[in-house]
Amino acid sequence: MTEPFGKYPGILISTMVLFFAGTATTTATAGMSAATGNTPVTIGAGRMTVSASLRLTDREKAWLAAHKIIRVGFDSSFPPYSFLDDAGNCEGLAVDMLQVLARRIGVTIKPIPKAVWTDLYAAAKRREVDAVATMGRQPQREKWFVFTRPYLFKSLVIMTRKETTAINRPGDLAGRSVALVEKYQYVKPLLQQYPSVKPYYVDTMLDGLNAVAVGKADAAITFLGAGHYLKTKYQLANLKFAAVFDRDHFTESIAVRKDWPELAVILDKALASISDSERAELSQRWVGQEHMLHIALRTLFQYLAAILGFVLLLVSGFVIWNSALKKQVRRKTAELRQELAERKKAEDENQRINEKLRAVNGIIMACASTMETEEMLGKVMDEALLITGLEGGVIYAVGPDQKLRIAARRETSAAIGDLPDHAAKIGECLCGECARDHKPLILADREAVLKFSTREATCGENIRFHAAFPLISGERCMGVLCVFTRTDKRPSAQSLQLLETVSAQIAMAIDNAQLYAASIQQALTLEDKVRERTADLDKVRRDLLNLVADLNRANEKLQELDRLKAMFIASMSHELRTPLNSIIGFTGIILQGMTGGINDEQRDQLERVFRAGKHLLLLITDVIDIAKIESGKIVPYAGEFLLDGVIDEACDSLKVQITEKGLELRKTVPETPIRMKSDRRRILQCLLNLLSNAVKFTAGGTVTVAVKWHKGIGTEGRQAQSEGRDDMPGGFVEISVTDTGIGISAEDMPRLFQSFVRFESQQKTTTPGTGLGLYLTKKLTTEVLGGELWAESRAGEGSVFTLRLPVILSNQENKIKT
């Protein structure tokens, strides 16, 4: 209703608002002045009794009796919540709320105002005040204070100068200078959300508004109530409220010193006892005035002058409005005529669009109705002729030989109908050129048709208009859609454009239909292949069954051979060892002189017999051990022993051979004795084999036995510790035998631990051996003792054989060996 007045309605409405607002403001201001008055130096100093509505414990009552005066700090620059009036007394909503609480709990509150928030916060931390009337609850502040429930809820707003139009929402503050009260609770989250804001820090909200008013800052963030109060009181007429930044998110609680938690609980109970009507009355007194226009009191003469001016303006406005209304009616009439014309045009356009959509939908439905190529293209041909309004058309499909063949046709002559038997190559005639160039070919008259026609059938058709559209799917041409007429009728440009638009959909449908046909053919082919493969698999299965039967028979024979082998080993153990032990025993008796004296030659011959017998006995024992290991019948016997004793016994057994060859034997063992739980006999057997080889193949130099202990605790070790024994630490030991003998060449190393292997060397003919010692040692180490054996050697420089064994032979390893 304001438009007809032009520039005058603004004056008229302003006058009406001023008139009614002046009356309301006068009443509100008078009420505020009467209610407020001057705040006394102390709050709640009158009646000193606890309200009967409060349910305080005896302990809380005793605490209040001991603390009759509470020092409360107020932010004196935080209107309308707490501030100093012209007389220097504390005023505001928070002050009134504390006055109500003081009367409820029967104490006197001594107000201590601070003009700067940081000063108030520092004084509270130094306990110069017992509580702070308004403080937002934050984790870092809970170190110093106990907080009551929130009792003030505030909205943040953005205030700018009136001429500023670029700031209408919080996001517009990016990159601008914003006045912020340092240390206020909203500052840090605001800067985190809008890091490009340039903070202009001030001590109070009034300083912030002044900074905006004089142009030092682009905007100020302030609480809604404070902004209204300060703008009105200090007549900051060039400021305005630009936007709401955050609604009712920020709260204020009473912060009590940390060592007075009882006071916080009491204040919470007092806050809970304040009714909603009491809260509304307090809020209306201070916050409700934020939204009124504060107009100074007018004299009675001014009121009468305002009323008279209003009446005159109302009459003038009515005359102007009547004139403007006539102009507006004429203008609206013209606008309505124009609107009707535009609406008719829009309806016609919508009708054309609907026809296009119907046509497109028809072609899409035709493409989706069937997967049979001929049936689908026949429906597409009918829809294409319906769109263009022409009587004839042909759809060509590109075959595997890259030739065009007719897939659907309407109103064509017999000559063109014979084309399926005479396929056209891509690049020939009208449609062939279209398929080659991947571009539509529109021929508007007979001359253009004859110019591109290369086939006699087309030339004799008397076609007066011809349009060809390539059907492209990806990079491939799937066919060509042609429409034509023998009359002077011409299709619209929109219909031709529509055919070009749906050509891709038609090409995709052809591609899908061909893929479907190919998949059907592939499925039939796969069925044939599956039958063939099934027959082949049946034959393979029968062959496998025969092979399994053969393997079972072979396995039975192997088991029989293994049984015969075991019987042979048992027979060898008895039949060979018994007479051999007799030979060794009686030869020893003769050598000891128990049967009488013998000469030197006899002694030499008998000693040879004795040594040969011992060697043969060891060889038989090795063969039997190898057979038992390979058949899995050798069982380790784990017992506790000291490894040093095994080392000494092995060295003493070869002491004579070492002395005879003039070799030096060295031993390196840890100072702490190593107690092992393993098969001592097998470890000694392995160590003897390694030492024997070292002595055999070392003509001069040294043979060194070294022991390294790698400590650790296994299952057995933990069990020993639980039994109070700390001499079974677990882990593993490495026993290395190093010699300075002939060594082993690199090409012989891969065969080192194979059975019956002896390498070529100068000592081969003079050094006895069967090639079973290292093979047996490897078997015993890995398959019986649960360890490892490896060698390092270079020809002519000697060898190092390392035996690595667990200190405790575990039960699992025993189970594997057995």
Sequence and secondary structure as in RCSB ss.txt:
>XXXX:A:sequence
MTEPFGKYPGILISTMVLFFAGTATTTATAGMSAATGNTPVTIGAGRMTVSASLRLTDREKAWLAAHKIIRVGFD
SSFPPYSFLDDAGNCEGLAVDMLQVLARRIGVTIKPIPKAVWTDLYAAAKRREVDAVATMGRQPQREKWFVFTRP
YLFKSLVIMTRKETTAINRPGDLAGRSVALVEKYQYVKPLLQQYPSVKPYYVDTMLDGLNAVAVGKADAAITFLG
AGHYLKTKYQLANLKFAAVFDRDHFTESIAVRKDWPELAVILDKALASISDSERAELSQRWVGQEHMLHIALRTL
FQYLAAILGFVLLLVSGFVIWNSALKKQVRRKTAELRQELAERKKAEDENQRINEKLRAVNGIIMACASTMETEE
MLGKVMDEALLITGLEGGVIYAVGPDQKLRIAARRETSAAIGDLPDHAAKIGECLCGECARDHKPLILADREAVL
KFSTREATCGENIRFHAAFPLISGERCMGVLCVFTRTDKRPSAQSLQLLETVSAQIAMAIDNAQLYAASIQQALT
LEDKVRERTADLDKVRRDLLNLVADLNRANEKLQELDRLKAMFIASMSHELRTPLNSIIGFTGIILQGMTGGIND
EQRDQLERVFRAGKHLLLLITDVIDIAKIESGKIVPYAGEFLLDGVIDEACDSLKVQITEKGLELRKTVPETPIR
MKSDRRRILQCLLNLLSNAVKFTAGGTVTVAVKWHKGIGTEGRQAQSEGRDDMPGGFVEISVTDTGIGISAEDMP
RLFQSFVRFESQQKTTTPGTGLGLYLTKKLTTEVLGGELWAESRAGEGSVFTLRLPVILSNQENKIKT
>XXXX:A:secstr
  GGGTTHHHHHHHHHHHHHHHHHHHHHHHHHHHHH    SSBS S  S  TTS   HHHHHHHHH  EEEEEEE
TEETTTEEE TTS EESHHHHHHHHHHHHHT EEEEEEESSHHHHHHHHHTTSSSEEEEE   GGGGGTEEE   
 EEEEEEEEEETT  S  SGGGGTTSEEEEETT TTHHHHHHH TT EEEEESSHHHHHHHHHTTSSSEEEEEHH
HHHHHHHHTT TTEEEEEEEEEEEEEEEEEEETT HHHHHHHHHHHHHS HHHHHHHHHHHTGGGGS       H
HHHHHHHHHHHHHHHHHHHHHHHHHHHHHHHHHHHHHHHHHHHHHHHHHHHHHHHHHHHHHHHHHHHHH S HHH
HHHHHHHHHHHHHT SEEEEEEE TTSEEEEEEEES  HHHHTGGGS EETTSHHHHHHHHHTS EEE SHHHHH
HH  SHHHHTT  SEEEEEEEEETTEEEEEEEEEESSS    HHHHHHHHHHHHHHHHHHHHHHHHHHHHHHHHH
HHHHHHHHHHHHHHHHHHHHHHHHHHHHHHHHHHHHHHHHHHHHHHHHHHTHHHHHHHHHHHHHHHTTTT    H
HHHHHHHHHHHHHHHHHHHHHHHHHHHHHHHT      EEEEHHHHHHHHHHHTHHHHHHTT EEEEE  SS  E
EEE HHHHHHHHHHHHHHHHHT SSSEEEEEEEEE    HHHHHHHHTT  S    EEEEEEEE SS   TTTGG
GTTSTT     TTTTTS   S HHHHHHHIIIIISS EEEEEEETTTEEEEEEEEESB  HHHHHHH 
